[in-house]
Amino acid sequence: MVNRTDEHIRLPDGTVLHAWLFLPEGPGPHPAVTMAHGFGGTKYHNIEPIARELAAAGFAVSLHDHRGFGDSGGTPRHDIDPYQQIEDWRRVVSHLRTLPAVEADRIGLWGSSYSGGHALVLAATDRRIKAVYSQVPTVSGSETGRRRVPPHLTRQLEESFAADELAQAQGEPPATQAFVSDDGSTTASYRATDAIAFYLGHNAPEGLWENKVTVQSNRRFRSYDPGHWIDQIAPTPLMMLVATGDTVAPADLALRAYERALEPKELVLIPGGHFDPYLDGFETSTAAAIRFFGGHLRRP
């Protein structure tokens, strides 16, 4: 039996993050895993089943919404700042270390997609982390951005970023655009069929997730290269899971980054695309995470 409770984590600027804390049966304290969702998602986007499996395997598991998303506070809403999210995640780690149910010196990171990139940065810069699992991670927003936007449209994109910043300087709120859409006349972050199905297929309460994101979130994505940090993670153990057909967080970029990582490290490959680790590949990806954390967080 896994017990889920609500946690409210107050950040230095007064923003409150909402998290679910899953505790396994049996007396604590337990080794812990802290989890976060990817670009523009929430904890309602197919992550809770993974958290429950980890908890059933004996880990205390914290799954939080980033500021501006889901149940967490923060304004502007739907705005993604990767380095702010990383700093907030550090505070989640600190919060976990205060809980009697958690072994403070045995905390691991689980990140996927954009948060898979965050996990690389956080593990490289915070030695409180004892193991890091990075699933289909963003490793180079700059290279991924170049692949998504044809060269002849790059100037137009940059002009839209500049126009939004100018409007904000004149007192306007941050501009937003669609997060996913198959309408070619609508600006959207993602157009792939699997992305549309994944993001629109969430089970969040009515009104908790909207199909939009700030324009500046996309500018920040294009300058975010968390793979830079990967060779600084060691000696913290790293597991990277890569979907061989991933084009959202391109598999070749992740594999090149993995080659630069130092030991101890482990690579897991699964067939399929970016969202398969949550769906058809759920059992494989979750079993790999449980095995990895079991080997590095549990006491001998």
N, C-alpha and C positions, 0 to 999 in steps of 0.2 A: 504494500500500500504506500503510495506517494502522497504526501500532504503538500498542497499549494497554498501559500499565504501571500498577501500583498505587502510590499515594502515601499517606503517613500524615502528617497535619498536626497537630502538637501545639499545643494551645491553652494560654493562660496558667494555667488552672485544672487542667491535666493531662489533660483530655479529648482524645482523639485522633479526628480526623475521617478517614474513609477516602474517597479520591477515585480516580477513574480519570483518568490523563493520556493523552490521545491526541495523537500527534505525526505530522505529515505527512512525506512523503518529502522528501529534500533537506536541505542543511545549514541549521542555524539561525544565529542565533536567529529565532524566528517571532513575529508578532503573536499575541496570545492572547485566548481567550474563556473566562470562568469561568461555569459553569452550576450550577444547583441546582433540585431538585424542589419541587413545591408542597405544599399542606396535607396532611400525613399520608402522603405517598408516599415513594418511594425512587428511586434512580437506575435501578432495574430497571423502573420504570413508563414504558416507551415513550420514554425520553429518549436512550438510547444511540445509536439510529439517527440522531438529529439531531446528536449529538456527532461521530459518524463522518463525516457529510456535511460538517460544518464543518471537520474536520481534513483531509479529502480536498481541501478548497478552499484549504488552505495555512495553517490556523491551528493553533496549539497549543491544545488544549481540555482544561480541567479540569472534571470533573463529580463533585461530592461529595454524600454523604449528610449531612443535618443531624444534629446530635447527637441521640442517642436513637432514631435510625432506621437501618435498613439495616445496613451494615457498620460504621458509626461507633459510637464509644463514647458514654458519657454516660447518666446516670440522673437522674430516672426515665425509663424507656422510654416511647415513644409520647406524649411530652409536647411541646407546641408553644408556644414563647415567641417571638413574631416578632422582638422586639428583640434577644433573645439570638442568634437565627439570623443577624440582620444583623451583629451584632458578630463572630460567628464567621466570617461571609463576608469581613469586612474582613481577617481573619487569613489566609484563603485567598489573597486578593489579595497580601498581603505575602509569603506563601510563594512564589507564582508569580514574584514579582520577584527571588527568589534563584536561580531555575533558569537555567542557561546556555542552555537551549533556548528561552527566552522573552525577547522584547523588553520590558524592564521598563516602558518608557514608552508601550507600545501594548497596553493591556489593556481589553477590553470585557466587559460583563455581558450574560448571557442569563438572563432569568427568565420563568417561566410560572405563571399562577394566583397562588397565595399568594407564591411567590418572584418573580412579576412585580411584585407590590407592594413586596417587599423591594428589588428592583432600582431602583425609583423613589426610595426613601429613600436607598439607598446611593449612587446617582449624584448625588443632590442634596447629599450631605454628605461626599463623598470625591472630590477632584479628580484622584486618580490614575486614575479611570475615564475612558476616552476616548470611549466610545460605549455606549449602553444600549438593549437590545432587550427590550421588555416585552410579553409575549404573554398575551392574555385575563386581564389582571391584576385582582387584588383591589385596588380603590381605596377602598372604604368598607365595612369590616366592620360598622360600626354600622348603616348603611342596609340592607345586605344581610341582617343579622340581623333587623331589623324586618320585612323582607319574608318571611323564612323562618318566623318564629314569630308566630302570630296574637296580637293584643293581649291577648285573654282568657287566653292561656297564658304570658304573659311573667312574671307574678308567680310562677307555679309554677317556671319555669325559674330565676329569680333565687334562689328558695328552695333549689333543688337545688345551686346554686353555693355558697350560704352554708353549707348543711349539710356539704358536702364540706370546705370550709375549716375548719369547726369540728371535724370528725372528724380532720383532719390536725393541728390544734392539740392534740388529745388523743392524738396518737401513731399515728394510722392512716395507711396509705399512701394516695397519691392515688387517688381513685375513677376508674374508667374506664367507658366505654360503647362500644357498637358504632360503628365508623366508617361503614360502609354497611349498610343492611338494608331489605328491603321488608316486614318484619314490623311492622305498626302497633303491636303491643304492646311493641316493643323500642325504647328510646331510641337514636337514631342521628344522626350528623352529616349524612348524606346518604341520601335515599331514591329519588332519580331513577334510572331504569333505566340511563341512560348512565353515571352515576357508579358504580353497582354493577358494571356490566360492566368499566369501566376499572380500578377498584381491585382487583377480584377476579381480573382477567385478567393480572396481573403474571407475570413469569418469574423472580422472586426464588428463591434456594435455599430449600428446605424450612425453615420456622421463622424465616426472616429478616424476614418482614413478617406482622403479625397484624392482624386486623380489629378494632382497638380504638384508642381515643385517650383521653387523660385528660379528665375533665370540665372542668378549668380551662382546657384548650386552647380550648374553645368560649367560655368567658368572655373570654379574651384576644382571640379573634377579633372579638367584638362591640364591642371598644373600640379596634380597630386600623384606622386610617384613613390609609393611606400616600399616598392621593391629595393629601393636604394639602401634600406636598412637591413636587408636579409642576412648579409654576412656578419652582422654585429649581434645577431640573436644568440649564437653559441657563447657559452656552453649550455644555455637553456635548450632543452630538447624541442625539436620542431617536427610536426607531421604536416605535410601538405597533401591535400586531396585535389586532383585535377580531373575534370571531365574532358575526355579526349576530343569531343566535338564542340567544345565551348567556344562561342564567338562573342559572347557578351563580355567576359573577362578572358580574352583569347588564350587558349591552351598553350600555344607556343611561347607566349610571354611568361606565363607561369613556370613552364619547364625551364626556360633559360634562367629565370630567377633562382629556381631550386638548385641549379648547378652551382650557383655562387654561394649558396648557404654552406656553412661549415657543420661538421658533425658535433653532436648527434642529430641526425635527421632521418626522416623516412618519407618516401613518396608512395602514395596510393593512387592508382589510375582506375577510373571507371568509364564505361562507354556512355555516350549521350552528350547532352548539352548542359548549359549552365544551371538549369533548374532541376536536373535529374537527381542530384544528391538529396533533394527534399522529397522526391516523388518515386520514380521507379527504382532509383538507387538508394532509397532510404535505408534499407536494411544493411547494405554494404557500408555506406558512409557512417552510419551510427555505430555499427559494430567496430569499425576501425577507430572511431573516437573513443569508445569505451575501452578498447584494448590499449590504446595509447595512454590515456589518462590513468588507467589501472597500473600500467608499468612504471609511471613516473610520479604519481601523486600518493599512492598508497604506501604506508610504512612496510618495510620488509617483514 
